[in-house]
Amino acid sequence: MGALGYNIFADMYGCDNVLDDVEYLRGVMKEAAIKGNMSIVRTIFHRYETHGVTGVVIVKESHLAIHTWPEYSFASVDIFLCGTKSNPYEALKYIELKLRPKKVYTHSIERGMAIEYERIK
Amino acid sequence: MGALGYNIFADMYGCDNVLDDVEYLRGVMKEAAIKGNMSIVRTIFHRYETHGVTGVVIVKESHLAIHTWPEYSFASVDIFLCGTKSNPYEALKYIELKLRPKKVYTHSIERGMAIEYERIK
């Protein structure tokens, strides 16, 4: 095993005008978790007083998070997963379908490298 | 302004035997948010049936998350912030003090680049 966890980041520019709609976003993120074959534990979504939403879906495999800046039509999505059963890219595909960004940058990093925790045993 | 948000990651290897203690971790992460000059909105912490904890602290400035693997003495911490008022490194310093990892790797990325959202206007 190479890593304990995987972080996938997507920066979504030029999204549709849905980034202040906390219930819409909750629905999108929950459905994204299901599409990505994750098991939802709990969700927590918060709309800020002025604008913007922060939402987290805790899943058995770790979490999905979204932060939105409606004033810039920008949304950032993070997916943190452990295990190999889930497909974060299916989740991302669904989120893109519902936010319709004009441009998306995606990248990923590994977390908790076996080589490191074996070194310090 | 260069970026809308900042992600800071810390992979903590060889932590003390506290990684299954959900209430201890909730306390640590809340206090870390305060140390980092963030304003707590809500917290959500979950202990998995077998082992390990996932916890998220939603703050006005975005979120802090922790995932633990007690069986590997490993914890991953993510901090996502917007604005310049908070100090994520003060938060991290406090978490390290309370988890006492033998080794920590930290890195950061910027999210939502001004150059990009201006391009697609």
gemmi code that builds the backbone of each chain (N, CA, C; Angstrom):
import gemmi

chains = {
    "A": [
        ("MET", (0.840, -1.208, 0.000), (0.000, 0.000, 0.000), (0.869, 1.250, 0.000)),
        ("GLY", (0.566, 2.175, -0.888), (1.387, 3.377, -0.993), (0.980, 4.475, -0.038)),
        ("ALA", (-0.312, 4.721, 0.092), (-0.781, 5.857, 0.884), (-2.058, 5.473, 1.634)),
        ("LEU", (-2.279, 6.138, 2.763), (-3.512, 5.897, 3.530), (-4.692, 6.667, 2.955)),
        ("GLY", (-4.409, 7.860, 2.423), (-5.500, 8.687, 1.929), (-5.145, 9.403, 0.642)),
        ("TYR", (-6.171, 9.872, -0.028), (-6.000, 10.623, -1.269), (-6.833, 11.890, -1.201)),
        ("ASN", (-6.224, 12.975, -1.574), (-6.906, 14.275, -1.644), (-7.047, 14.649, -3.102)),
        ("ILE", (-8.256, 14.952, -3.516), (-8.469, 15.445, -4.875), (-9.059, 16.849, -4.763)),
        ("PHE", (-8.519, 17.781, -5.501), (-8.948, 19.174, -5.465), (-9.460, 19.569, -6.830)),
        ("ALA", (-10.558, 20.306, -6.859), (-11.030, 20.853, -8.124), (-11.383, 22.322, -7.906)),
        ("ASP", (-10.782, 23.177, -8.693), (-11.107, 24.599, -8.660), (-11.990, 24.887, -9.862)),
        ("MET", (-13.219, 25.326, -9.591), (-14.221, 25.481, -10.647), (-14.518, 26.958, -10.881)),
        ("TYR", (-14.147, 27.429, -12.049), (-14.305, 28.846, -12.419), (-15.503, 29.022, -13.349)),
        ("GLY", (-16.197, 30.147, -13.175), (-17.304, 30.462, -14.090), (-18.503, 29.557, -13.901)),
        ("CYS", (-18.834, 29.261, -12.646), (-19.980, 28.385, -12.366), (-21.303, 29.119, -12.611)),
        ("ASP", (-22.362, 28.318, -12.746), (-23.716, 28.868, -12.830), (-24.074, 29.619, -11.541)),
        ("ASN", (-25.159, 30.355, -11.622), (-25.591, 31.186, -10.499), (-26.333, 30.358, -9.423)),
        ("VAL", (-25.628, 29.395, -8.847), (-26.232, 28.512, -7.837), (-25.394, 28.490, -6.556)),
        ("LEU", (-24.360, 29.301, -6.505), (-23.345, 29.145, -5.457), (-23.738, 29.745, -4.116)),
        ("ASP", (-24.910, 30.373, -4.072), (-25.410, 30.897, -2.799), (-26.579, 30.058, -2.284)),
        ("ASP", (-26.920, 29.027, -3.035), (-28.113, 28.230, -2.731), (-27.700, 27.009, -1.907)),
        ("VAL", (-27.746, 27.182, -0.593), (-27.187, 26.165, 0.300), (-27.893, 24.819, 0.163)),
        ("GLU", (-29.196, 24.816, -0.040), (-29.888, 23.523, -0.138), (-29.624, 22.834, -1.475)),
        ("TYR", (-29.499, 23.630, -2.520), (-29.113, 23.063, -3.818), (-27.739, 22.397, -3.707)),
        ("LEU", (-26.801, 23.108, -3.079), (-25.437, 22.598, -2.966), (-25.375, 21.352, -2.081)),
        ("ARG", (-26.192, 21.342, -1.029), (-26.230, 20.147, -0.171), (-26.697, 18.934, -0.984)),
        ("GLY", (-27.729, 19.155, -1.772), (-28.247, 18.074, -2.618), (-27.212, 17.590, -3.617)),
        ("VAL", (-26.517, 18.525, -4.230), (-25.483, 18.179, -5.232), (-24.366, 17.363, -4.573)),
        ("MET", (-23.906, 17.824, -3.421), (-22.768, 17.150, -2.791), (-23.154, 15.765, -2.248)),
        ("LYS", (-24.379, 15.637, -1.761), (-24.830, 14.326, -1.279), (-24.950, 13.350, -2.445)),
        ("GLU", (-25.531, 13.824, -3.530), (-25.688, 12.955, -4.703), (-24.318, 12.614, -5.290)),
        ("ALA", (-23.392, 13.576, -5.246), (-22.026, 13.325, -5.742), (-21.371, 12.202, -4.945)),
        ("ALA", (-21.578, 12.217, -3.623), (-21.008, 11.162, -2.774), (-21.563, 9.799, -3.184)),
        ("ILE", (-22.848, 9.782, -3.457), (-23.484, 8.512, -3.858), (-22.946, 8.061, -5.219)),
        ("LYS", (-22.863, 9.012, -6.158), (-22.338, 8.681, -7.497), (-20.897, 8.151, -7.392)),
        ("GLY", (-20.144, 8.658, -6.413), (-18.765, 8.220, -6.231), (-18.631, 6.970, -5.363)),
        ("ASN", (-19.772, 6.327, -5.093), (-19.781, 5.072, -4.323), (-19.259, 5.252, -2.890)),
        ("MET", (-19.658, 6.376, -2.281), (-19.292, 6.622, -0.883), (-20.556, 6.491, -0.026)),
        ("SER", (-20.355, 6.259, 1.266), (-21.485, 6.099, 2.180), (-21.570, 7.314, 3.091)),
        ("ILE", (-22.669, 8.045, 2.971), (-22.831, 9.292, 3.725), (-23.059, 9.006, 5.221)),
        ("VAL", (-22.322, 9.731, 6.061), (-22.489, 9.640, 7.515), (-23.303, 10.840, 8.007)),
        ("ARG", (-22.820, 12.060, 7.693), (-23.506, 13.290, 8.109), (-23.134, 14.412, 7.149)),
        ("THR", (-23.975, 15.442, 7.117), (-23.632, 16.624, 6.318), (-23.719, 17.868, 7.191)),
        ("ILE", (-22.935, 18.860, 6.840), (-22.991, 20.142, 7.541), (-22.785, 21.223, 6.484)),
        ("PHE", (-23.815, 22.062, 6.318), (-23.753, 23.130, 5.315), (-24.059, 24.454, 5.985)),
        ("HIS", (-23.315, 25.457, 5.617), (-23.464, 26.763, 6.256), (-23.407, 27.863, 5.200)),
        ("ARG", (-24.416, 28.740, 5.212), (-24.375, 29.893, 4.318), (-23.904, 31.099, 5.117)),
        ("TYR", (-22.904, 31.795, 4.613), (-22.379, 32.962, 5.319), (-23.347, 34.129, 5.182)),
        ("GLU", (-23.289, 35.037, 6.147), (-24.247, 36.147, 6.197), (-24.263, 36.977, 4.917)),
        ("THR", (-23.081, 37.324, 4.441), (-23.037, 38.169, 3.250), (-23.267, 37.318, 1.999)),
        ("HIS", (-22.406, 36.361, 1.762), (-22.582, 35.454, 0.621), (-21.592, 34.311, 0.743)),
        ("GLY", (-21.886, 33.256, 0.014), (-20.979, 32.114, 0.007), (-21.445, 31.005, 0.931)),
        ("VAL", (-21.068, 29.794, 0.570), (-21.478, 28.600, 1.311), (-20.246, 27.739, 1.586)),
        ("THR", (-20.224, 27.141, 2.771), (-19.261, 26.094, 3.096), (-20.070, 24.846, 3.385)),
        ("GLY", (-19.705, 23.756, 2.773), (-20.435, 22.517, 3.018), (-19.493, 21.340, 3.104)),
        ("VAL", (-19.798, 20.438, 4.046), (-18.987, 19.235, 4.201), (-19.917, 18.029, 4.274)),
        ("VAL", (-19.574, 17.007, 3.535), (-20.261, 15.727, 3.643), (-19.258, 14.741, 4.231)),
        ("ILE", (-19.538, 14.284, 5.448), (-18.691, 13.251, 6.051), (-19.161, 11.916, 5.483)),
        ("VAL", (-18.243, 11.164, 4.925), (-18.587, 9.842, 4.397), (-17.743, 8.802, 5.135)),
        ("LYS", (-18.137, 7.551, 5.019), (-17.367, 6.501, 5.700), (-15.922, 6.504, 5.207)),
        ("GLU", (-15.729, 6.943, 3.978), (-14.407, 6.912, 3.355), (-13.633, 8.215, 3.575)),
        ("SER", (-14.159, 9.166, 4.312), (-13.546, 10.436, 4.753), (-14.467, 11.630, 4.506)),
        ("HIS", (-14.166, 12.533, 3.552), (-15.081, 13.670, 3.393), (-15.028, 14.326, 2.012)),
        ("LEU", (-16.096, 15.053, 1.724), (-16.149, 15.957, 0.572), (-16.439, 17.347, 1.137)),
        ("ALA", (-15.791, 18.366, 0.578), (-16.043, 19.734, 1.039), (-16.206, 20.654, -0.158)),
        ("ILE", (-17.044, 21.667, 0.025), (-17.174, 22.694, -1.014), (-17.171, 24.066, -0.347)),
        ("HIS", (-16.472, 25.006, -0.981), (-16.518, 26.411, -0.564), (-16.855, 27.214, -1.809)),
        ("THR", (-17.794, 28.152, -1.675), (-18.183, 28.917, -2.865), (-18.000, 30.422, -2.666)),
        ("TRP", (-17.642, 31.082, -3.734), (-17.549, 32.543, -3.809), (-18.473, 32.990, -4.945)),
        ("PRO", (-19.761, 33.177, -4.673), (-20.705, 33.537, -5.739), (-20.279, 34.812, -6.468)),
        ("GLU", (-19.664, 35.724, -5.723), (-19.259, 37.003, -6.333), (-18.177, 36.824, -7.387)),
        ("TYR", (-17.496, 35.686, -7.369), (-16.484, 35.394, -8.398), (-16.891, 34.184, -9.257)),
        ("SER", (-18.096, 33.689, -9.063), (-18.573, 32.479, -9.754), (-17.591, 31.318, -9.571)),
        ("PHE", (-16.982, 31.282, -8.381), (-15.925, 30.299, -8.129), (-16.324, 29.325, -7.012)),
        ("ALA", (-16.020, 28.061, -7.236), (-16.231, 27.045, -6.205), (-14.996, 26.167, -6.108)),
        ("SER", (-14.594, 25.858, -4.884), (-13.505, 24.903, -4.706), (-14.098, 23.648, -4.083)),
        ("VAL", (-13.696, 22.511, -4.612), (-14.175, 21.227, -4.107), (-12.975, 20.391, -3.684)),
        ("ASP", (-13.059, 19.811, -2.497), (-12.018, 18.889, -2.016), (-12.672, 17.545, -1.747)),
        ("ILE", (-11.995, 16.510, -2.117), (-12.444, 15.167, -1.737), (-11.270, 14.468, -1.075)),
        ("PHE", (-11.522, 13.941, 0.102), (-10.485, 13.208, 0.832), (-11.011, 11.792, 0.991)),
        ("LEU", (-10.266, 10.817, 0.512), (-10.746, 9.438, 0.560), (-9.690, 8.500, 1.088)),
        ("CYS", (-10.153, 7.461, 1.802), (-9.258, 6.352, 2.090), (-9.892, 5.101, 1.493)),
        ("GLY", (-9.061, 4.115, 1.231), (-9.549, 2.888, 0.604), (-9.661, 3.071, -0.897)),
        ("THR", (-10.026, 1.997, -1.567), (-10.034, 2.020, -3.034), (-11.426, 1.787, -3.616)),
        ("LYS", (-12.419, 1.693, -2.745), (-13.768, 1.339, -3.232), (-14.464, 2.517, -3.927)),
        ("SER", (-14.132, 3.744, -3.524), (-14.838, 4.915, -4.065), (-14.166, 5.438, -5.322)),
        ("ASN", (-14.961, 6.193, -6.080), (-14.435, 6.822, -7.292), (-14.678, 8.334, -7.219)),
        ("PRO", (-13.679, 9.090, -6.762), (-13.866, 10.527, -6.594), (-14.143, 11.240, -7.913)),
        ("TYR", (-13.676, 10.669, -9.005), (-13.853, 11.346, -10.296), (-15.298, 11.258, -10.786)),
        ("GLU", (-16.001, 10.208, -10.398), (-17.440, 10.145, -10.685), (-18.172, 11.219, -9.879)),
        ("ALA", (-17.738, 11.415, -8.647), (-18.337, 12.457, -7.804), (-18.093, 13.833, -8.417)),
        ("LEU", (-16.860, 14.084, -8.823), (-16.513, 15.379, -9.425), (-17.294, 15.632, -10.704)),
        ("LYS", (-17.419, 14.593, -11.523), (-18.150, 14.707, -12.791), (-19.569, 15.178, -12.530)),
        ("TYR", (-20.179, 14.624, -11.499), (-21.552, 15.001, -11.162), (-21.621, 16.455, -10.677)),
        ("ILE", (-20.662, 16.852, -9.853), (-20.662, 18.232, -9.347), (-20.513, 19.219, -10.517)),
        ("GLU", (-19.646, 18.879, -11.454), (-19.468, 19.740, -12.644), (-20.758, 19.860, -13.443)),
        ("LEU", (-21.445, 18.749, -13.566), (-22.716, 18.724, -14.306), (-23.717, 19.696, -13.676)),
        ("LYS", (-23.695, 19.830, -12.358), (-24.688, 20.641, -11.642), (-24.253, 22.089, -11.416)),
        ("LEU", (-22.937, 22.360, -11.457), (-22.471, 23.748, -11.267), (-22.088, 24.385, -12.600)),
        ("ARG", (-21.870, 23.586, -13.604), (-21.542, 23.997, -14.970), (-20.419, 25.050, -15.041)),
        ("PRO", (-19.276, 24.736, -14.442), (-18.143, 25.671, -14.557), (-17.642, 25.749, -15.995)),
        ("LYS", (-17.094, 26.940, -16.333), (-16.518, 27.089, -17.672), (-15.127, 26.471, -17.724)),
        ("LYS", (-14.479, 26.427, -16.578), (-13.121, 25.905, -16.536), (-12.902, 25.197, -15.200)),
        ("VAL", (-12.225, 24.065, -15.234), (-11.940, 23.332, -13.991), (-10.478, 22.905, -13.973)),
        ("TYR", (-9.817, 23.147, -12.856), (-8.471, 22.620, -12.651), (-8.543, 21.572, -11.550)),
        ("THR", (-8.017, 20.412, -11.836), (-8.063, 19.313, -10.868), (-6.651, 18.804, -10.597)),
        ("HIS", (-6.378, 18.541, -9.346), (-5.136, 17.829, -9.049), (-5.305, 17.004, -7.783)),
        ("SER", (-4.329, 16.168, -7.499), (-4.482, 15.276, -6.349), (-3.147, 15.052, -5.656)),
        ("ILE", (-3.232, 14.739, -4.381), (-2.029, 14.376, -3.628), (-2.329, 13.152, -2.761)),
        ("GLU", (-1.279, 12.427, -2.432), (-1.412, 11.279, -1.536), (-1.092, 11.721, -0.113)),
        ("ARG", (-1.791, 11.131, 0.843), (-1.596, 11.481, 2.258), (-1.247, 10.225, 3.052)),
        ("GLY", (-0.257, 10.332, 3.905), (0.083, 9.212, 4.795), (0.816, 8.113, 4.058)),
        ("MET", (2.071, 8.381, 3.737), (2.840, 7.431, 2.925), (3.389, 6.292, 3.785)),
        ("ALA", (3.198, 5.065, 3.311), (3.668, 3.885, 4.044), (5.152, 3.989, 4.352)),
        ("ILE", (5.911, 4.485, 3.405), (7.360, 4.569, 3.587), (7.705, 5.438, 4.804)),
        ("GLU", (6.868, 6.427, 5.078), (7.138, 7.318, 6.212), (6.759, 6.697, 7.542)),
        ("TYR", (5.576, 6.098, 7.606), (5.214, 5.596, 8.939), (5.954, 4.316, 9.275)),
        ("GLU", (6.515, 3.662, 8.273), (7.371, 2.504, 8.572), (8.754, 2.957, 9.048)),
        ("ARG", (9.188, 4.112, 8.560), (10.495, 4.647, 8.963), (10.580, 4.965, 10.446)),
        ("ILE", (9.463, 5.431, 11.007), (9.544, 5.927, 12.388), (9.007, 4.924, 13.406)),
        ("LYS", (8.742, 3.691, 12.973), (8.231, 2.666, 13.900), (9.201, 2.447, 15.057)),
    ],
    "B": [
        ("MET", (-5.074, 40.953, -5.333), (-5.265, 39.699, -4.592), (-4.899, 38.512, -5.480)),
        ("GLY", (-4.103, 37.619, -4.944), (-3.643, 36.488, -5.749), (-4.621, 35.337, -5.775)),
        ("ALA", (-5.153, 34.975, -4.615), (-5.990, 33.780, -4.519), (-7.146, 34.025, -3.557)),
        ("LEU", (-8.242, 33.291, -3.782), (-9.394, 33.414, -2.891), (-9.211, 32.596, -1.611)),
        ("GLY", (-8.534, 31.461, -1.757), (-8.396, 30.582, -0.603), (-7.016, 29.958, -0.528)),
        ("TYR", (-6.714, 29.433, 0.642), (-5.433, 28.766, 0.874), (-5.696, 27.450, 1.583)),
        ("ASN", (-5.058, 26.419, 1.079), (-5.131, 25.099, 1.698), (-3.791, 24.785, 2.318)),
        ("ILE", (-3.800, 24.415, 3.573), (-2.572, 23.964, 4.222), (-2.788, 22.520, 4.679)),
        ("PHE", (-1.817, 21.674, 4.369), (-1.916, 20.252, 4.705), (-0.787, 19.889, 5.639)),
        ("ALA", (-1.088, 19.080, 6.632), (-0.025, 18.551, 7.482), (-0.256, 17.059, 7.675)),
        ("ASP", (0.741, 16.282, 7.345), (0.700, 14.838, 7.570), (1.542, 14.562, 8.799)),
        ("MET", (0.899, 14.025, 9.841), (1.560, 13.853, 11.144), (1.772, 12.370, 11.431)),
        ("TYR", (3.029, 11.992, 11.455), (3.419, 10.583, 11.662), (3.898, 10.376, 13.093)),
        ("GLY", (3.560, 9.199, 13.633), (4.068, 8.847, 14.967), (3.423, 9.661, 16.072)),
        ("CYS", (2.112, 9.877, 15.957), (1.392, 10.647, 16.981), (1.227, 9.842, 18.270)),
        ("ASP", (0.920, 10.560, 19.348), (0.580, 9.932, 20.625), (-0.690, 9.097, 20.477)),
        ("ASN", (-0.957, 8.290, 21.479), (-2.095, 7.370, 21.457), (-3.415, 8.089, 21.808)),
        ("VAL", (-3.772, 9.068, 20.992), (-4.996, 9.852, 21.247), (-5.910, 9.870, 20.020)),
        ("LEU", (-5.532, 9.137, 18.999), (-6.175, 9.316, 17.695), (-7.538, 8.640, 17.568)),
        ("ASP", (-7.920, 7.905, 18.613), (-9.248, 7.292, 18.609), (-10.188, 8.024, 19.564)),
        ("ASP", (-9.694, 9.058, 20.194), (-10.443, 9.756, 21.245), (-11.146, 10.978, 20.644)),
        ("VAL", (-12.376, 10.733, 20.221), (-13.097, 11.733, 19.434), (-13.294, 13.038, 20.206)),
        ("GLU", (-13.561, 12.959, 21.495), (-13.797, 14.210, 22.245), (-12.497, 14.973, 22.499)),
        ("TYR", (-11.419, 14.245, 22.692), (-10.113, 14.896, 22.814), (-9.794, 15.643, 21.523)),
        ("LEU", (-10.009, 14.972, 20.404), (-9.677, 15.573, 19.104), (-10.577, 16.777, 18.809)),
        ("ARG", (-11.849, 16.684, 19.186), (-12.757, 17.817, 18.987), (-12.235, 19.039, 19.759)),
        ("GLY", (-11.828, 18.788, 21.000), (-11.289, 19.869, 21.831), (-10.032, 20.472, 21.218)),
        ("VAL", (-9.150, 19.612, 20.746), (-7.894, 20.081, 20.144), (-8.176, 20.939, 18.915)),
        ("MET", (-9.063, 20.464, 18.056), (-9.313, 21.179, 16.792), (-10.038, 22.502, 17.030)),
        ("LYS", (-10.929, 22.528, 18.017), (-11.619, 23.782, 18.338), (-10.636, 24.803, 18.900)),
        ("GLU", (-9.787, 24.333, 19.808), (-8.817, 25.244, 20.407), (-7.811, 25.714, 19.342)),
        ("ALA", (-7.474, 24.822, 18.414), (-6.552, 25.189, 17.324), (-7.155, 26.319, 16.486)),
        ("ALA", (-8.448, 26.218, 16.216), (-9.125, 27.264, 15.438), (-9.024, 28.606, 16.166)),
        ("ILE", (-9.216, 28.560, 17.464), (-9.147, 29.798, 18.266), (-7.714, 30.344, 18.261)),
        ("LYS", (-6.751, 29.435, 18.457), (-5.342, 29.862, 18.440), (-4.981, 30.511, 17.092)),
        ("GLY", (-5.610, 30.023, 16.026), (-5.325, 30.531, 14.687), (-6.172, 31.745, 14.315)),
        ("ASN", (-6.859, 32.290, 15.316), (-7.680, 33.490, 15.110), (-8.830, 33.289, 14.118)),
        ("MET", (-9.463, 32.113, 14.233), (-10.632, 31.813, 13.398), (-11.877, 31.826, 14.287)),
        ("SER", (-13.041, 31.990, 13.661), (-14.299, 32.031, 14.410), (-15.094, 30.768, 14.121)),
        ("ILE", (-15.308, 29.964, 15.153), (-15.976, 28.671, 14.982), (-17.468, 28.863, 14.694)),
        ("VAL", (-17.940, 28.142, 13.681), (-19.370, 28.165, 13.341), (-20.032, 26.885, 13.858)),
        ("ARG", (-19.502, 25.739, 13.457), (-20.036, 24.444, 13.905), (-18.935, 23.396, 13.838)),
        ("THR", (-19.124, 22.304, 14.584), (-18.168, 21.194, 14.484), (-18.934, 19.910, 14.202)),
        ("ILE", (-18.260, 18.994, 13.542), (-18.841, 17.686, 13.283), (-17.705, 16.676, 13.411)),
        ("PHE", (-17.857, 15.784, 14.383), (-16.826, 14.770, 14.619), (-17.468, 13.402, 14.611)),
        ("HIS", (-16.783, 12.456, 14.010), (-17.350, 11.124, 13.858), (-16.266, 10.075, 14.109)),
        ("ARG", (-16.587, 9.126, 15.007), (-15.656, 8.019, 15.234), (-16.155, 6.813, 14.449)),
        ("TYR", (-15.284, 6.238, 13.668), (-15.677, 5.082, 12.865), (-15.802, 3.854, 13.760)),
        ("GLU", (-16.628, 2.914, 13.327), (-16.928, 1.741, 14.157), (-15.678, 0.964, 14.574)),
        ("THR", (-14.806, 0.726, 13.618), (-13.608, -0.067, 13.955), (-12.570, 0.825, 14.656)),
        ("HIS", (-12.122, 1.854, 13.954), (-11.176, 2.790, 14.560), (-11.044, 3.999, 13.654)),
        ("GLY", (-10.515, 5.067, 14.227), (-10.279, 6.265, 13.433), (-11.381, 7.298, 13.600)),
        ("VAL", (-10.983, 8.533, 13.443), (-11.903, 9.654, 13.617), (-11.804, 10.585, 12.414)),
        ("THR", (-12.949, 11.117, 12.008), (-12.999, 12.217, 11.049), (-13.640, 13.395, 11.770)),
        ("GLY", (-13.013, 14.535, 11.680), (-13.587, 15.708, 12.333), (-13.416, 16.940, 11.481)),
        ("VAL", (-14.465, 17.768, 11.484), (-14.410, 19.020, 10.730), (-14.887, 20.157, 11.641)),
        ("VAL", (-14.146, 21.232, 11.627), (-14.578, 22.456, 12.308), (-14.842, 23.488, 11.215)),
        ("ILE", (-16.112, 23.858, 11.065), (-16.458, 24.918, 10.116), (-16.182, 26.238, 10.818)),
        ("VAL", (-15.386, 27.071, 10.196), (-15.108, 28.395, 10.757), (-15.584, 29.446, 9.758)),
        ("LYS", (-15.699, 30.671, 10.222), (-16.140, 31.738, 9.318), (-15.185, 31.856, 8.141)),
        ("GLU", (-13.937, 31.502, 8.365), (-12.904, 31.654, 7.343), (-12.755, 30.392, 6.472)),
        ("SER", (-13.532, 29.377, 6.669), (-13.653, 28.145, 5.883), (-13.669, 26.888, 6.760)),
        ("HIS", (-12.613, 26.057, 6.763), (-12.699, 24.858, 7.612), (-11.343, 24.303, 8.029)),
        ("LEU", (-11.384, 23.501, 9.093), (-10.260, 22.650, 9.505), (-10.788, 21.219, 9.514)),
        ("ALA", (-9.973, 20.278, 9.042), (-10.402, 18.877, 9.060), (-9.271, 18.006, 9.576)),
        ("ILE", (-9.664, 16.922, 10.247), (-8.668, 15.943, 10.682), (-9.187, 14.548, 10.378)),
        ("HIS", (-8.292, 13.694, 9.919), (-8.597, 12.273, 9.740), (-7.493, 11.511, 10.441)),
        ("THR", (-7.887, 10.510, 11.228), (-6.860, 9.776, 11.969), (-6.876, 8.277, 11.658)),
        ("TRP", (-5.707, 7.713, 11.676), (-5.501, 6.269, 11.529), (-4.723, 5.821, 12.769)),
        ("PRO", (-5.416, 5.527, 13.870), (-4.708, 5.161, 15.104), (-3.795, 3.948, 14.901)),
        ("GLU", (-4.215, 3.041, 14.022), (-3.427, 1.816, 13.812), (-2.072, 2.116, 13.175)),
        ("TYR", (-1.928, 3.299, 12.574), (-0.638, 3.703, 11.990), (-0.072, 4.924, 12.715)),
        ("SER", (-0.695, 5.332, 13.811), (-0.284, 6.542, 14.566), (-0.201, 7.757, 13.638)),
        ("PHE", (-1.105, 7.782, 12.650), (-1.047, 8.813, 11.617), (-2.293, 9.700, 11.648)),
        ("ALA", (-2.074, 10.990, 11.504), (-3.186, 11.942, 11.386), (-2.910, 12.894, 10.235)),
        ("SER", (-3.931, 13.165, 9.457), (-3.798, 14.184, 8.413), (-4.667, 15.371, 8.816)),
        ("VAL", (-4.109, 16.549, 8.674), (-4.839, 17.767, 9.021), (-4.891, 18.665, 7.786)),
        ("ASP", (-6.068, 19.172, 7.480), (-6.236, 20.144, 6.382), (-6.802, 21.420, 6.964)),
        ("ILE", (-6.292, 22.521, 6.514), (-6.893, 23.805, 6.866), (-7.152, 24.561, 5.572)),
        ("PHE", (-8.386, 25.007, 5.424), (-8.763, 25.774, 4.232), (-9.198, 27.143, 4.739)),
        ("LEU", (-8.558, 28.192, 4.250), (-8.864, 29.528, 4.748), (-9.068, 30.519, 3.631)),
        ("CYS", (-9.948, 31.486, 3.865), (-9.978, 32.641, 2.983), (-9.718, 33.878, 3.837)),
        ("GLY", (-9.266, 34.918, 3.196), (-8.918, 36.135, 3.927), (-7.528, 36.028, 4.532)),
        ("THR", (-7.100, 37.091, 5.181), (-5.721, 37.131, 5.688), (-5.669, 37.293, 7.206)),
        ("LYS", (-6.841, 37.283, 7.841), (-6.887, 37.551, 9.274), (-6.386, 36.370, 10.128)),
        ("SER", (-6.577, 35.145, 9.613), (-6.223, 33.965, 10.406), (-4.787, 33.548, 10.185)),
        ("ASN", (-4.290, 32.774, 11.160), (-2.941, 32.248, 11.056), (-2.976, 30.725, 11.191)),
        ("PRO", (-3.007, 30.038, 10.055), (-3.138, 28.582, 10.108), (-1.948, 27.916, 10.786)),
        ("TYR", (-0.791, 28.560, 10.760), (0.401, 27.933, 11.328), (0.355, 27.943, 12.856)),
        ("GLU", (-0.335, 28.919, 13.432), (-0.559, 28.900, 14.887), (-1.488, 27.733, 15.245)),
        ("ALA", (-2.486, 27.515, 14.392), (-3.409, 26.398, 14.614), (-2.651, 25.069, 14.535)),
        ("LEU", (-1.827, 24.936, 13.520), (-1.054, 23.696, 13.337), (-0.101, 23.452, 14.497)),
        ("LYS", (0.530, 24.526, 14.947), (1.487, 24.411, 16.046), (0.787, 23.838, 17.281)),
        ("TYR", (-0.445, 24.298, 17.513), (-1.200, 23.805, 18.669), (-1.565, 22.325, 18.493)),
        ("ILE", (-1.986, 21.956, 17.295), (-2.353, 20.549, 17.040), (-1.138, 19.642, 17.270)),
        ("GLU", (0.003, 20.074, 16.796), (1.241, 19.291, 17.005), (1.556, 19.133, 18.485)),
        ("LEU", (1.366, 20.211, 19.221), (1.610, 20.180, 20.668), (0.740, 19.114, 21.338)),
        ("LYS", (-0.478, 18.921, 20.844), (-1.427, 18.015, 21.488), (-1.387, 16.587, 20.934)),
        ("LEU", (-0.889, 16.410, 19.712), (-0.814, 15.051, 19.147), (0.620, 14.499, 19.221)),
        ("ARG", (1.577, 15.388, 19.420), (2.997, 15.046, 19.563), (3.525, 14.074, 18.482)),
        ("PRO", (3.340, 14.425, 17.219), (3.884, 13.585, 16.155), (5.413, 13.600, 16.165)),
        ("LYS", (5.994, 12.481, 15.740), (7.463, 12.411, 15.646), (7.951, 13.127, 14.397)),
        ("LYS", (7.091, 13.161, 13.381), (7.475, 13.787, 12.119), (6.248, 14.433, 11.485)),
        ("VAL", (6.428, 15.599, 10.907), (5.310, 16.295, 10.247), (5.762, 16.807, 8.890)),
        ("TYR", (4.965, 16.555, 7.881), (5.186, 17.172, 6.570), (4.062, 18.164, 6.309)),
        ("THR", (4.439, 19.372, 5.962), (3.435, 20.418, 5.732), (3.629, 20.999, 4.339)),
        ("HIS", (2.539, 21.241, 3.658), (2.642, 22.021, 2.425), (1.334, 22.763, 2.193)),
        ("SER", (1.359, 23.654, 1.231), (0.166, 24.470, 1.015), (-0.046, 24.747, -0.469)),
        ("ILE", (-1.285, 25.018, -0.820), (-1.600, 25.423, -2.193), (-2.598, 26.580, -2.153)),
        ("GLU", (-2.602, 27.351, -3.215), (-3.568, 28.444, -3.341), (-4.763, 27.959, -4.155)),
        ("ARG", (-5.942, 28.463, -3.811), (-7.173, 28.054, -4.507), (-7.878, 29.296, -5.044)),
        ("GLY", (-8.343, 29.210, -6.279), (-9.123, 30.306, -6.857), (-8.247, 31.493, -7.220)),
        ("MET", (-7.503, 31.336, -8.295), (-6.538, 32.359, -8.695), (-7.233, 33.494, -9.446)),
        ("ALA", (-6.946, 34.720, -9.032), (-7.548, 35.897, -9.675), (-7.313, 35.873, -11.184)),
        ("ILE", (-6.123, 35.490, -11.586), (-5.799, 35.489, -13.021), (-6.761, 34.596, -13.805)),
        ("GLU", (-7.242, 33.541, -13.174), (-8.140, 32.628, -13.862), (-9.570, 33.163, -13.938)),
        ("TYR", (-10.085, 33.658, -12.826), (-11.487, 34.098, -12.919), (-11.638, 35.388, -13.659)),
        ("GLU", (-10.534, 36.139, -13.813), (-10.599, 37.333, -14.669), (-10.553, 36.956, -16.151)),
        ("ARG", (-9.866, 35.870, -16.448), (-9.753, 35.385, -17.828), (-11.098, 35.022, -18.444)),
        ("ILE", (-11.977, 34.451, -17.622), (-13.211, 33.910, -18.191), (-14.416, 34.812, -18.003)),
        ("LYS", (-14.180, 36.027, -17.561), (-15.282, 36.982, -17.361), (-16.064, 37.191, -18.636)),
    ],
}
model = gemmi.Model(1)
for chain_id, residues in chains.items():
    chain = gemmi.Chain(chain_id)
    for i, (resn, *xyz) in enumerate(residues, 1):
        res = gemmi.Residue()
        res.name, res.seqid = resn, gemmi.SeqId(i, " ")
        for name, pos in zip(("N", "CA", "C"), xyz):
            atom = gemmi.Atom()
            atom.name, atom.element = name, gemmi.Element(name[0])
            atom.pos, atom.b_iso = gemmi.Position(*pos), 0.0
            res.add_atom(atom)
        chain.add_residue(res)
    model.add_chain(chain)
structure = gemmi.Structure()
structure.add_model(model)
structure.setup_entities()
